[in-house]
């Protein structure tokens, strides 16, 4: 449970950085508290999308991933960000990605921040 919360917060930080850095990714909220809550909801949705949809897309596109030496994974990550934006739109959460190029740049930032956070954060808690 602790790792789930840490991963949720890590996703929220990565999404916040992407929102700050990319003009085509917007997060709306009147107050700072409202924005943080929205980021946590978006991070949870993004985590669920990455847990269930992303592996299926990776399996279906493994030939393209191999042919592009893994660069197609960024396209899949961009698709996951666009899907998250679509789902949040249906749930009336104030998070929006304007298009593919914004999603691609956002996925690059989220990937880099995720890699950095994975270096710092343990994968599994040790049982003592």
C-alpha positions in Angstrom: 0.0 0.0 0.0 2.9 2.3 0.9 4.5 1.8 -2.5 1.2 2.4 -4.3 0.9 5.8 -2.6 4.5 6.6 -3.4 4.0 5.7 -7.1 0.8 7.8 -7.2 2.7 10.8 -5.8 5.6 10.2 -8.3 3.1 10.1 -11.2 1.5 13.3 -9.9 4.9 15.0 -9.8 5.8 13.8 -13.3 2.4 15.1 -14.6 2.9 18.4 -12.8 6.3 18.9 -14.4 4.9 18.0 -17.8 2.0 20.4 -17.3 4.4 23.2 -16.3 6.8 22.6 -19.2 4.4 21.9 -22.1 2.0 24.6 -23.2 -0.4 22.0 -24.8 -1.0 20.2 -21.5 -3.3 22.1 -19.2 -4.5 21.6 -15.7 -7.2 23.9 -14.3 -8.2 24.6 -10.8 -9.1 27.7 -8.9 -6.9 27.1 -5.9 -3.6 25.3 -5.3 -5.4 22.6 -3.2 -7.8 22.0 -6.0 -5.0 21.6 -8.5 -3.2 19.1 -6.3 -6.3 17.1 -5.9 -6.8 17.2 -9.7 -3.2 16.0 -10.2 -3.7 13.1 -7.8 -6.9 12.0 -9.6 -5.2 12.3 -13.0 -2.2 10.4 -11.7 -4.5 7.6 -10.5 -6.2 7.4 -13.9 -2.8 7.5 -15.7 -1.6 4.7 -13.5 -4.6 2.5 -14.2 -4.3 3.2 -17.9 -0.7 2.3 -17.9 -1.3 -0.8 -15.9 -4.1 -2.3 -18.1 -4.0 -0.7 -21.6 -0.3 -0.1 -22.1 0.8 -3.8 -21.9 -1.8 -4.8 -24.5 -0.6 -2.0 -26.9 3.0 -3.1 -26.3 2.2 -6.7 -27.1 0.3 -5.7 -30.3 3.1 -3.4 -31.5 6.1 -5.4 -30.4 7.3 -5.6 -34.1 7.2 -1.8 -34.4 9.0 -1.4 -31.1 11.8 -3.8 -32.3 12.0 -2.1 -35.7 12.4 1.4 -34.1 14.8 0.1 -31.4 12.3 1.0 -28.7 11.4 4.5 -29.9 7.8 3.5 -30.7 7.4 3.2 -26.9 7.3 7.0 -26.8 4.3 6.9 -29.2 2.6 4.4 -27.0 3.3 6.6 -23.9 1.8 9.6 -25.8 -1.3 7.5 -26.6 -1.6 6.7 -22.9 -1.4 10.4 -22.1 -4.1 11.2 -24.7 -6.3 8.4 -23.4 -5.9 9.7 -19.9 -6.9 13.2 -21.2 -10.0 11.7 -22.8 -11.0 9.8 -19.7 -10.5 12.8 -17.5 -12.6 14.9 -19.9 -15.5 12.3 -19.6 -15.2 12.5 -15.8 -15.1 16.3 -15.8 -11.6 16.5 -14.4 -9.8 19.7 -15.6 -6.9 18.1 -17.3 -6.4 18.3 -21.1 -3.8 17.4 -23.7 -4.2 19.4 -26.9 -2.8 17.0 -29.4 -0.3 14.3 -30.4 2.8 16.5 -30.3 2.0 17.9 -26.9 1.3 14.3 -25.7 4.6 13.1 -27.2 6.6 15.9 -25.5 4.7 15.3 -22.3 5.4 11.6 -22.4 9.1 12.3 -22.8 9.1 14.4 -19.7 7.0 11.9 -17.8 9.4 9.1 -18.8 12.5 11.0 -17.8 11.0 12.0 -14.4 9.8 8.5 -13.9 13.2 7.1 -14.6 14.8 9.5 -12.1 12.1 8.7 -9.5 12.6 5.0 -10.0 16.3 5.4 -9.3 15.5 7.1 -6.0 12.4 5.1 -5.0 12.7 1.4 -4.1 10.7 -1.0 -6.4 9.5 -3.2 -3.5 9.6 -2.7 0.2 11.8 -5.1 2.1 10.1 -7.2 4.7 12.0 -7.3 8.0 
